[in-house]
């Protein structure tokens, strides 16, 4: 089993419960970790035999573009798509962070983390 991490994917999106968040938007950070059997790609040196991190980045950007009130919904969609579209992935973890959240204080970010295993 191997691990592929894609860290600090920066996205501007419009998530949140407040109406203003849907209009103004804010900066987000997404971190992914996927676990898969990488033994075949280690021998073949072929992209088709591994998890393409360009594909992972594309999934994140597409799902972050769909407005949600809660970050949990965004994280679930990202995990579902990874497991649906990339059969080699056995488990995926995602952390979605809202940078400088509008919560009435000096807070760098709020992060939710979720994971999902293939059945």
Phi and psi in degrees as a GROMACS rama.xvg file:
@    title "Ramachandran Plot"
@    xaxis  label "Phi"
@    yaxis  label "Psi"
@TYPE xy
-127.108  170.036  UNK-2
-127.783  134.446  UNK-3
-120.755  129.984  UNK-4
-119.919  136.913  UNK-5
-121.665  113.187  UNK-6
-111.286  145.068  UNK-7
61.3276  47.911  UNK-8
-73.0817  118.133  UNK-9
-96.0973  130.645  UNK-10
-141.013  142.62  UNK-11
-101.319  124.305  UNK-12
-144.767  -179.914  UNK-13
-126.637  43.5626  UNK-14
-88.2037  152.597  UNK-15
140.886  160.4  UNK-16
-82.6073  -24.4432  UNK-17
-82.0344  141.527  UNK-18
-56.0879  -40.4243  UNK-19
-59.9314  -36.1057  UNK-20
-63.8597  -31.8793  UNK-21
-74.5895  -21.4932  UNK-22
-95.747  -43.8021  UNK-23
-86.0273  -41.8547  UNK-24
76.7037  176.274  UNK-25
-162.275  174.933  UNK-26
-86.2639  142.466  UNK-27
-131.624  155.739  UNK-28
-126.606  136.052  UNK-29
-126.522  133.546  UNK-30
-121.707  133.495  UNK-31
-120.853  145.476  UNK-32
-134.67  128.039  UNK-33
-126.079  145.409  UNK-34
-116.238  133.674  UNK-35
-155.687  163.259  UNK-36
-78.6956  108.877  UNK-37
-101.43  10.2282  UNK-38
-65.2452  -38.5284  UNK-39
-65.3186  -45.6832  UNK-40
-69.2002  -29.313  UNK-41
-64.2155  -31.7404  UNK-42
-87.2999  -41.8588  UNK-43
-80.5559  -29.2983  UNK-44
62.3161  28.8233  UNK-45
-111.018  134.66  UNK-46
-59.6349  -33.7147  UNK-47
-63.7284  -18.0526  UNK-48
-97.8548  7.68706  UNK-49
-133.942  -172.81  UNK-50
-92.7845  116.465  UNK-51
-78.8251  113.07  UNK-52
-70.5294  -16.8517  UNK-53
-66.0934  -39.7925  UNK-54
-64.3692  -43.1886  UNK-55
-59.5725  -46.6928  UNK-56
-60.2912  -40.3522  UNK-57
-63.7723  -43.1245  UNK-58
-59.4012  -47.2292  UNK-59
-58.5998  -49.4182  UNK-60
-63.5949  -39.9131  UNK-61
-66.7569  -43.9033  UNK-62
-73.3503  -32.6289  UNK-63
-68.231  -22.475  UNK-64
-76.5206  -13.501  UNK-65
-92.581  115.292  UNK-66
-62.3897  135.84  UNK-67
-137.449  149.905  UNK-68
-72.2419  -39.1674  UNK-69
-115.278  142.81  UNK-70
-66.2894  -24.8838  UNK-71
-59.4714  -39.2797  UNK-72
-65.1349  -40.9766  UNK-73
-63.8062  -46.8114  UNK-74
-60.4373  -41.9155  UNK-75
-62.3551  -43.8377  UNK-76
-62.4556  -41.1445  UNK-77
-61.9329  -48.1396  UNK-78
-62.084  -44.7447  UNK-79
-59.1854  -44.5651  UNK-80
-67.8229  -39.3854  UNK-81
-59.4406  -47.8638  UNK-82
-70.1645  -29.9178  UNK-83
-73.7064  -43.6984  UNK-84
-92.6321  -17.5171  UNK-85
-126.35  88.4586  UNK-86
-59.0542  -26.8714  UNK-87
-69.0828  -21.8981  UNK-88
-72.4006  126.357  UNK-89
-96.2231  -28.7943  UNK-90
-154.611  144.305  UNK-91
-136.154  143.437  UNK-92
-125.985  141.824  UNK-93
-135.745  141.835  UNK-94
-123.005  122.858  UNK-95
-113.258  122.983  UNK-96
-119.499  131.38  UNK-97
-93.6542  119.64  UNK-98
-83.7374  139.635  UNK-99
48.736  58.0386  UNK-100
-66.2916  147.264  UNK-101
-81.2937  72.6534  UNK-102
-118.471  20.1866  UNK-103
73.4756  34.8135  UNK-104
-165.984  173.929  UNK-105
-88.4407  87.2085  UNK-106
-121.432  125.239  UNK-107
-66.1127  -45.5325  UNK-108
-165.624  157.781  UNK-109
-118.792  131.246  UNK-110
-125.811  138.185  UNK-111
-115.672  142.338  UNK-112
-125.015  135.85  UNK-113
-140.781  156.181  UNK-114
-140.572  159.936  UNK-115
-151.586  136.795  UNK-116
-107.416  150.339  UNK-117
-71.2719  138.268  UNK-118
